[in-house]
Amino acid sequence: MIRPLARIGIALCFWFATGAAQADGVLDWLGKINRAARSLNYDGTFVYLHSDQLEAVRIVHRVENGRVQERVISLNGSAREVVRTDQEVRCYLPDEKSVVVEHRRTDDTNFPSLLPEQLSGLTANYEIELGTVGRVTGRAAQQIIIKPRDEYRYGYHLWADQETGLLLQADLREANGDLVEQFMFAHVVIGASIPTAALQPATRDKGFTWHRDSNAGAMPATDSRWRAEGVPSGFRLLRHVVRQALRRNVPVEHLVLTDGLATVSVFIESIGESEAAGMLGASHVGAVHAFGARVDDHLVTAVGEVPVATVELIAGAVRQSP
């Protein structure tokens, strides 16, 4: 007969083995989602739900001989078209008759490439578990649940295509489970050949004004007096750069903080009190919150897909060292 303590020991062994296996399975799925979004060809239409608004977007993504090309087109509302070739991104804005050209970093994220390339350390700030298998856009999909460990970050419910790993649906949720925003493919073709014509901009840009990001190089943190100290637990400085502001010939310092999943950008620029007045306090578009504060004759603005309390705390934590 097995003694009670032995039974508990056996049960714990099974519990730990199951937990470890699930943890490995979850991380395997996150890696599969990452690889699929960056390496597969896909052409589809997804819907984006935020702030009681529904947007329809077409995305065409091709990887050929190591070269990444992508075209994203808004299908309702204001006309917008984004064309990417490797790190160069061109945003066509017909209503403004302008084109904005920027250099996209490899750690930038957009649906269905929502996850950062480096996934290590996520469990320090999030609980991650496998959910059920369901169906999204007619395809079998594995659910992955990412729960925040505190109120300073959002959680995710992800559904990945069982066959390829491509992310088919992503729900961003408050710590209490309330839906903040949702991305979901309505239709997608995965792995097919994509003609070059499908990646060319349809916008006629004759007479448009072009704005180019100067993309100044990274500034070592020791060369700047600005620091972000006392930020919410888990956030760390990822990079610190200085560049010329788009459309304005003024230098802007840009700090990026991350907890491994959520990212917050902090912009610091010298600006007059009257000009800064309309930029102070909280604002948001969908899940993206911003908070502006005036510090030492500078406007400090924290922006990120995080709760408003997070950007307010981070903006308030930015100071110049003596």
SULDAMO-V482179 format. One record per backbone hydrogen bond with DSSP energy under -1.0 kcal/mol. CO is the residue of the C=O (numbers start at 1). NH is the residue of the N-H. E is the energy in kcal/mol with one decimal. If there is no record, write none. Layout:
CO & NH & E
CO & NH & E
//
This chain:
3 & 7 & -2.4
4 & 8 & -2.3
5 & 9 & -2.4
6 & 10 & -2.7
7 & 11 & -2.8
8 & 12 & -2.7
9 & 13 & -2.1
10 & 14 & -2.2
11 & 15 & -2.6
12 & 16 & -3.1
13 & 17 & -2.3
14 & 18 & -2.6
15 & 19 & -2.8
16 & 20 & -2.7
17 & 21 & -2.2
18 & 22 & -2.5
19 & 23 & -2.5
20 & 24 & -2.5
21 & 25 & -2.4
22 & 26 & -2.9
23 & 27 & -2.4
24 & 28 & -2.3
25 & 29 & -2.1
26 & 30 & -2.4
27 & 31 & -2.3
28 & 32 & -2.2
29 & 33 & -2.6
30 & 34 & -2.2
31 & 35 & -2.5
32 & 36 & -2.4
33 & 37 & -2.1
34 & 38 & -1.3
35 & 39 & -2.0
36 & 40 & -2.0
41 & 191 & -3.4
42 & 61 & -3.1
43 & 189 & -2.3
44 & 59 & -2.8
45 & 186 & -3.1
45 & 187 & -1.6
46 & 57 & -2.8
47 & 184 & -1.9
48 & 55 & -2.4
49 & 182 & -2.1
50 & 53 & -2.6
53 & 50 & -2.4
55 & 48 & -2.9
56 & 75 & -3.0
57 & 46 & -2.9
58 & 73 & -2.6
59 & 44 & -2.4
60 & 71 & -2.4
61 & 42 & -2.1
62 & 69 & -2.8
64 & 67 & -2.0
67 & 64 & -2.3
68 & 86 & -3.5
69 & 62 & -3.0
70 & 84 & -3.4
71 & 60 & -2.6
72 & 82 & -2.9
73 & 58 & -2.6
80 & 74 & -2.2
81 & 92 & -3.6
82 & 72 & -2.9
83 & 90 & -2.8
84 & 70 & -2.4
85 & 88 & -2.2
87 & 104 & -4.2
88 & 85 & -2.5
89 & 102 & -2.7
90 & 83 & -2.8
91 & 100 & -2.4
92 & 81 & -1.6
93 & 98 & -1.6
97 & 209 & -2.4
98 & 93 & -2.8
99 & 211 & -3.0
100 & 91 & -2.9
101 & 213 & -2.5
102 & 89 & -2.9
105 & 108 & -1.6
110 & 113 & -2.1
112 & 114 & -1.3
113 & 110 & -1.4
119 & 122 & -1.4
121 & 124 & -1.3
122 & 125 & -1.5
122 & 126 & -1.6
125 & 149 & -2.3
127 & 147 & -3.4
129 & 145 & -3.1
132 & 143 & -2.3
134 & 141 & -2.9
136 & 139 & -2.3
139 & 136 & -2.4
140 & 162 & -2.6
141 & 134 & -2.9
142 & 160 & -2.7
143 & 131 & -3.3
144 & 158 & -3.1
145 & 129 & -2.3
146 & 156 & -2.2
147 & 127 & -3.0
155 & 173 & -2.9
156 & 146 & -3.4
157 & 171 & -2.7
158 & 144 & -2.6
159 & 168 & -2.9
159 & 169 & -1.5
160 & 142 & -2.7
161 & 165 & -2.3
166 & 161 & -3.1
168 & 185 & -2.7
169 & 159 & -2.4
170 & 183 & -2.6
171 & 157 & -2.2
172 & 180 & -3.4
172 & 181 & -1.2
173 & 155 & -3.1
174 & 177 & -2.0
178 & 174 & -3.0
181 & 172 & -2.9
182 & 49 & -2.8
183 & 170 & -2.7
184 & 47 & -2.8
187 & 45 & -2.4
189 & 43 & -2.0
195 & 198 & -1.2
196 & 199 & -1.9
197 & 200 & -1.1
205 & 208 & -2.2
209 & 99 & -2.6
211 & 101 & -3.3
220 & 223 & -2.2
221 & 224 & -1.4
225 & 321 & -3.4
227 & 319 & -2.4
232 & 235 & -1.8
236 & 258 & -2.3
239 & 256 & -2.5
240 & 219 & -1.7
241 & 254 & -3.3
243 & 252 & -3.1
245 & 248 & -1.5
248 & 250 & -1.9
250 & 245 & -2.9
252 & 243 & -2.2
253 & 268 & -2.5
254 & 241 & -2.6
255 & 266 & -3.1
256 & 238 & -3.6
256 & 239 & -1.2
257 & 264 & -2.9
258 & 236 & -2.3
262 & 259 & -1.8
264 & 257 & -2.9
265 & 303 & -3.0
266 & 255 & -2.6
267 & 301 & -2.5
268 & 253 & -2.5
269 & 299 & -3.0
272 & 276 & -2.1
273 & 277 & -1.1
276 & 279 & -2.3
281 & 292 & -2.2
283 & 290 & -2.8
285 & 288 & -1.9
288 & 285 & -2.2
289 & 304 & -2.2
290 & 283 & -2.0
291 & 302 & -2.4
292 & 281 & -2.8
293 & 300 & -3.3
295 & 298 & -1.1
297 & 271 & -1.1
298 & 295 & -2.7
299 & 269 & -1.7
300 & 293 & -2.7
301 & 267 & -2.7
302 & 291 & -2.1
303 & 265 & -3.1
304 & 289 & -2.6
304 & 306 & -2.0
307 & 310 & -1.1
307 & 311 & -1.2
308 & 312 & -2.2
309 & 313 & -2.0
310 & 314 & -2.4
311 & 315 & -2.6
312 & 316 & -1.9
317 & 229 & -2.0
319 & 227 & -2.8
//
